[in-house]
Amino acid sequence: MVINSKDISKKSLFKLLLAGFGIGNLVLWLLLSIVSIFVGGSIDMSIESKSGLAGFLETLVIWPFFALLWAAFTWLFLVLGLAIVNRFTSLTIETKN
């Protein structure tokens, strides 16, 4: 199947990015939260740092917001880039099937 860049909706692009960044970064954030259990002072969201179970829980709370913001900023750049590219030409993406 061939997908033309002019046919990609902004909503579908955001869903793809959010799923990729959200689930892809979950492994990294879980690793960081597990490390924060054993390392003192690893999470610093305010003046005082947290470690142990508090650091683990804070990292898991921060992860969805981080994934959402990262996906949103990347989406903004991709929409801008695709708008410029689609003005002059179009990109085609070929799927495996």
C-alpha positions in Angstrom: 0.0 0.0 0.0 1.2 3.5 -0.8 0.4 6.4 1.4 0.7 9.9 0.1 1.8 12.7 2.5 -1.1 14.9 1.4 -3.5 12.2 2.6 -2.3 12.0 6.2 -4.6 13.7 8.6 -3.2 15.8 11.4 -5.2 13.7 13.9 -3.8 10.4 12.6 -0.3 11.8 12.7 -0.7 12.9 16.3 -2.2 9.4 17.3 0.8 7.7 15.7 3.3 10.0 17.5 1.5 9.7 20.8 1.5 5.9 20.7 5.1 5.8 19.6 6.4 8.2 22.2 4.1 7.1 24.9 4.7 3.4 24.7 8.3 3.7 23.5 9.3 5.9 26.4 7.4 3.8 29.0 10.4 1.4 29.0 12.8 4.2 29.6 10.7 5.8 32.3 10.2 2.5 34.0 13.9 1.9 34.1 14.5 5.4 35.5 11.8 4.9 38.1 13.3 1.6 39.2 16.7 3.2 39.4 15.3 6.0 41.6 14.3 3.4 44.2 18.0 2.5 44.7 19.7 5.8 44.1 19.4 8.7 46.5 18.3 12.1 45.2 17.5 11.0 41.6 14.2 12.8 41.0 14.3 16.6 41.5 11.0 18.3 40.7 11.2 21.1 43.3 13.8 22.2 45.9 14.0 18.8 47.5 14.8 15.6 45.6 13.1 12.3 46.1 14.3 8.7 46.0 13.0 5.3 46.9 9.3 4.6 46.5 8.5 8.3 46.3 10.9 8.8 43.4 9.5 5.7 41.7 5.9 7.0 42.0 6.8 10.5 40.9 8.6 9.2 37.8 5.5 7.2 36.9 3.3 10.3 37.3 5.6 12.5 35.2 5.9 10.0 32.3 2.5 10.6 30.6 2.9 14.3 30.7 6.4 14.1 29.2 5.2 11.7 26.5 2.2 14.0 25.6 4.4 17.1 25.5 7.1 15.4 23.4 4.5 14.0 21.0 2.8 17.4 20.7 6.0 19.3 19.9 7.1 16.7 17.4 3.7 16.8 15.8 3.9 20.6 15.5 7.2 20.4 13.7 6.1 17.5 11.5 2.9 19.3 10.5 4.9 22.4 9.6 7.4 20.4 7.7 4.7 18.4 5.8 2.9 21.7 5.0 6.1 23.1 3.4 6.9 19.8 1.5 3.3 19.4 0.3 3.3 22.9 -1.1 6.0 21.9 -3.6 5.7 18.1 -3.9 4.4 15.1 -2.0 6.1 12.3 -0.2 5.0 8.7 -0.5 5.3 6.0 2.1 5.2 2.4 1.2 3.9 -0.2 3.7 5.2 -3.8 3.9 1.9 -5.4 2.9 
